[in-house]
Amino acid sequence: MDAKTTTRRHSSFACPVDVTLSMINGKWKPLILWQLATRPRRFSELQTAMPRVSHKMLTQQLRQLEADGVIQHIAHDQPSAASTYQLTEFGCTLRPALDALAAWGKTHHQAIGADYPSWE
């Protein structure tokens, strides 16, 4: 999927960073994308990984990312199989940006007084 096939509502941006931020704008979207960067996840897995996000907000953010063509919701045919979310091919192109944000956070977290579990 390319940018022309997403459902973006405006096309005027101040700079290239503005374009990128428009795709991941929202408190929870970068965290959702980070969780989905390594493998598909069920809704409950996303909610467990982000305990401060409400059910309603997670649902809204997932729907927006899906509408923008960044993720896809996979509903399984079998009743016992839970549906999952995963990055689209287009969404995978955000991985270098997420990796750069993660690297910056790992390098500078102490300077801003942030603490986080050791993630690799």
PAZAPA-4460 file (N, C-alpha, C; in steps of 0.05 Angstrom, whole numbers, plus 32768, in hexadecimal, padded with zeros to 4 digits):
% residues 120
    n_x    n_y    n_z   ca_x   ca_y   ca_z    c_x    c_y    c_z   seq   type   mol
   8011   7FE9   8000   8000   8000   8000   8012   8019   8000     1      M     A
   800A   802C   7FF1   801A   8045   7FF2   8009   805B   7FFE     2      D     A
   8015   8072   8002   8008   8088   8010   7FEE   8091   8001     3      A     A
   7FEE   808E   7FE7   7FD6   8097   7FD8   7FBD   8086   7FDE     4      K     A
   7FC1   806E   7FE8   7FAA   805D   7FED   7FA0   805E   800A     5      T     A
   7FAD   806E   801B   7FA4   8071   8036   7F8D   8085   8037     6      T     A
   7F81   8087   804F   7F6A   8099   8051   7F72   80B3   805F     7      T     A
   7F8A   80BD   805C   7F92   80D6   8068   7F7F   80EC   8060     8      R     A
   7F79   80FD   8072   7F65   8112   806E   7F71   812C   8064     9      R     A
   7F8B   8130   8065   7F96   8149   805A   7FB1   8142   804D    10      H     A
   7FB9   8154   803B   7FD2   814E   802C   7FE6   8165   802D    11      S     A
   7FE1   8178   803E   7FF3   818F   8041   8003   818C   805B    12      S     A
   801D   818B   8059   802E   8186   8070   8044   819B   8071    13      F     A
   804D   81A1   8089   8062   81B5   808D   807E   81AA   8085    14      A     A
   8082   8190   8088   809C   8185   8082   809A   8166   8082    15      C     A
   80AE   8158   807A   80AD   813A   807A   80A7   812E   8095    16      P     A
   80B2   813A   80AA   80AC   8130   80C5   808E   8132   80CB    17      V     A
   8081   8147   80C2   8065   814A   80C6   8055   8134   80B8    18      D     A
   805E   812B   80A1   8052   8115   8093   8053   80FC   80A4    19      V     A
   806B   80F6   80AE   806F   80DE   80BE   805E   80DF   80D7    20      T     A
   805F   80F6   80E5   8050   80F8   80FE   8032   80F6   80F9    21      L     A
   8029   80FE   80E1   800C   80FC   80DC   8003   80DF   80DC    22      S     A
   8015   80CD   80D5   800E   80B0   80D4   800F   80A4   80F0    23      M     A
   801F   80AE   8102   8022   80A2   811C   8018   80B5   8132    24      I     A
   800A   80CA   812B   8000   80DD   813E   7FEC   80D0   8152    25      N     A
   7FF1   80D4   816A   7FE0   80C9   817F   7FF2   80BC   8195    26      G     A
   7FE9   80BE   81AD   7FF9   80B4   81C3   7FFF   8096   81C1    27      K     A
   7FED   8086   81B6   7FF0   8069   81B7   7FF9   805D   819C    28      W     A
   7FF6   806C   8186   7FFD   8060   816C   801A   8057   816A    29      K     A
   802E   8067   8173   8049   805D   8172   804D   8044   8182    30      P     A
   8040   8042   8199   8043   802A   81AA   8036   8012   819D    31      L     A
   801F   8016   8190   8012   8001   8182   8024   7FF7   816B    32      I     A
   802F   8009   815C   8040   8002   8146   8059   7FF4   8150    33      L     A
   8064   7FFC   8166   807C   7FEF   8171   8075   7FD2   8179    34      W     A
   805D   7FCE   8185   8055   7FB3   818C   8051   7FA1   8174    35      Q     A
   8047   7FAD   815E   8041   7F9D   8146   8059   7F9A   8134    36      L     A
   806F   7FA8   813A   8086   7FA7   8128   8094   7F8C   8128    37      A     A
   8091   7F7C   813C   809E   7F62   813D   808C   7F4B   8136    38      T     A
   8072   7F4E   813B   8060   7F38   8135   8043   7F41   8138    39      R     A
   8030   7F33   812B   8014   7F39   812F   800C   7F35   814C    40      P     A
   7FF9   7F45   8155   7FF0   7F43   8171   7FD1   7F44   8172    41      R     A
   7FC7   7F37   8186   7FAA   7F38   818C   7FA5   7F52   819B    42      R     A
   7F8C   7F5B   819B   7F84   7F73   81A9   7F8C   7F71   81C6    43      F     A
   7F86   7F5A   81D3   7F8D   7F57   81EF   7FAA   7F59   81F5    44      S     A
   7FBB   7F50   81E2   7FD8   7F53   81E5   7FE1   7F70   81E5    45      E     A
   7FD4   7F7F   81D3   7FDA   7F9C   81D1   7FD2   7FAA   81EA    46      L     A
   7FBB   7FA2   81F4   7FB0   7FAF   820D   7FC2   7FA8   8225    47      Q     A
   7FCC   7F90   8226   7FDE   7F88   823C   7FF8   7F97   823A    48      T     A
   8002   7F9A   8222   801C   7FA8   821E   801A   7FC6   8224    49      A     A
   8001   7FD1   8223   7FFD   7FEE   8228   7FE6   7FF1   823C    50      M     A
   7FEB   7FEA   8255   7FD6   7FE9   8269   7FC8   8004   826F    51      P     A
   7FD4   801A   8268   7FC8   8034   826D   7FB4   803D   8257    52      R     A
   7FB3   802F   8241   7FA1   8036   822B   7F86   8029   8231    53      V     A
   7F70   8039   822D   7F56   802E   8231   7F4E   801D   8219    54      S     A
   7F3B   800C   821D   7F31   7FFB   8207   7F27   800C   81F0    55      H     A
   7F18   8021   81F6   7F0D   8032   81E2   7F23   8041   81D2    56      K     A
   7F37   804B   81E0   7F4C   805A   81D2   7F5D   8047   81C1    57      M     A
   7F63   802F   81CB   7F72   801C   81BB   7F62   8014   81A2    58      L     A
   7F49   8010   81A5   7F38   800A   818E   7F38   8021   8179    59      T     A
   7F36   8039   8182   7F36   8051   8170   7F51   8053   8162    60      Q     A
   7F67   8050   8171   7F81   8052   8164   7F86   803C   8150    61      Q     A
   7F7E   8024   8156   7F81   800E   8144   7F70   8013   812A    62      L     A
   7F58   801D   812D   7F47   8023   8116   7F54   8038   8105    63      R     A
   7F5F   804D   8111   7F6C   8062   8102   7F85   8058   80F3    64      Q     A
   7F95   8047   8100   7FAC   803C   80F2   7FA4   802A   80DC    65      L     A
   7F8E   801B   80E0   7F83   800A   80CA   7F79   801A   80B3    66      E     A
   7F6A   8030   80B9   7F5F   8041   80A4   7F76   804E   8094    67      A     A
   7F8C   8053   80A1   7FA3   8060   8094   7FB5   804B   8085    68      D     A
   7FAD   8032   8086   7FBC   801D   8078   7FD6   8015   8085    69      G     A
   7FD9   801B   809E   7FF2   8015   80AD   7FF1   7FF9   80B9    70      V     A
   7FD9   7FF2   80C3   7FD6   7FD7   80CE   7FBE   7FCA   80C1    71      I     A
   7FBC   7FB0   80C5   7FA4   7FA1   80BC   7F9A   7F90   80D2    72      Q     A
   7F80   7F8D   80D3   7F72   7F7C   80E7   7F6C   7F62   80D9    73      H     A
   7F76   7F4C   80E4   7F72   7F32   80D8   7F5E   7F22   80E9    74      I     A
   7F46   7F1E   80DF   7F32   7F0E   80ED   7F35   7EF1   80E3    75      A     A
   7F39   7EDF   80F6   7F3D   7EC3   80EF   7F22   7EB5   80ED    76      H     A
   7F20   7EA1   80DB   7F07   7E93   80D6   7EFF   7E81   80ED    77      D     A
   7F12   7E76   80FB   7F0C   7E63   8111   7F03   7E72   812A    78      Q     A
   7EED   7E69   8136   7EE3   7E77   814E   7EF7   7E78   8165    79      P     A
   7F08   7E64   8167   7F1B   7E63   817D   7F34   7E75   8179    80      S     A
   7F38   7E7E   8160   7F4F   7E8E   815A   7F47   7EAC   815D    81      A     A
   7F56   7EBA   816D   7F51   7ED7   8171   7F5C   7EE6   8159    82      A     A
   7F4E   7EFC   8153   7F58   7F0D   813D   7F71   7F1B   8145    83      S     A
   7F81   7F24   8132   7F9B   7F31   8137   7F9D   7F4A   8127    84      T     A
   7FB1   7F5A   812F   7FB9   7F72   8121   7FD5   7F6E   8118    85      Y     A
   7FDC   7F79   8100   7FF7   7F78   80F7   7FFD   7F8F   80E5    86      Q     A
   8017   7F96   80E3   801F   7FAB   80D1   801A   7FA3   80B4    87      L     A
   8011   7FB6   80A4   8010   7FB1   8087   802C   7FB5   807B    88      T     A
   802F   7FAF   8062   8048   7FB4   8054   804F   7FD2   8057    89      E     A
   803B   7FE3   8053   803F   8000   8056   8046   8007   8073    90      F     A
   803A   7FFA   8086   8040   7FFF   80A2   805C   7FF7   80A9    91      G     A
   8066   7FE2   809D   8081   7FD9   80A2   8096   7FEE   809A    92      C     A
   808F   7FFF   8088   80A2   8014   8080   80A6   8029   8096    93      T     A
   8096   8028   80AB   809A   803A   80C2   80AE   802E   80D5    94      L     A
   80B6   8016   80D2   80C8   8009   80E5   80E2   8018   80E9    95      R     A
   80F0   8022   80D4   8108   8031   80D9   8104   804A   80EA    96      P     A
   80ED   8057   80E6   80E7   806F   80F7   80E3   8067   8114    97      A     A
   80D4   8051   8118   80D0   8047   8133   80EA   803E   8140    98      L     A
   80FB   8031   8131   8115   8028   813B   8126   8040   8143    99      D     A
   8125   8056   8133   8134   806E   813A   812A   807B   8153   100      A     A
   810F   807C   8156   8104   8087   816F   810C   8076   8187   101      L     A
   810B   805B   8184   8113   8049   819A   8130   804D   81A1   102      A     A
   8141   8050   818D   815E   8053   8192   8163   806D   81A1   103      A     A
   8155   8082   8199   8158   809C   81A7   814F   8099   81C4   104      W     A
   8138   808C   81C8   812E   8088   81E4   8141   8078   81F5   105      G     A
   814D   8063   81EA   8160   8053   81F9   8179   8063   8200   106      K     A
   8182   8074   81EE   819A   8084   81F2   8195   809A   8206   107      T     A
   817E   80A7   8205   817A   80BF   8215   8165   80BD   822C   108      H     A
   815C   80A5   8231   8147   80A3   8246   8150   80AD   8261   109      H     A
   8169   80A9   8269   8173   80B2   8283   8174   80D1   8284   110      Q     A
   817B   80DD   826E   817D   80FA   826D   8162   8108   8272   111      A     A
   814D   80FB   826C   8132   8106   8271   8124   80FA   8289   112      I     A
   8133   80E9   8297   8128   80DE   82B0   8113   80C8   82AB   113      G     A
   8115   80BB   8294   8102   80A5   828E   810E   808A   8295   114      A     A
   80FD   8079   829E   8106   805D   82A4   80F3   804B   8295   115      D     A
   80FE   8035   828B   80EE   8022   827D   80FB   8006   8280   116      Y     A
   80EB   7FF1   827D   80F6   7FD6   827E   810A   7FD2   8267   117      P     A
   811C   7FC0   826A   8130   7FBB   8255   8123   7FAB   823F   118      S     A
   8120   7FB8   8228   8114   7FAC   8210   8129   7FA8   81FB   119      W     A
   8128   7F92   81EE   813A   7F8D   81D7   812A   7F82   81C1   120      E     A
***
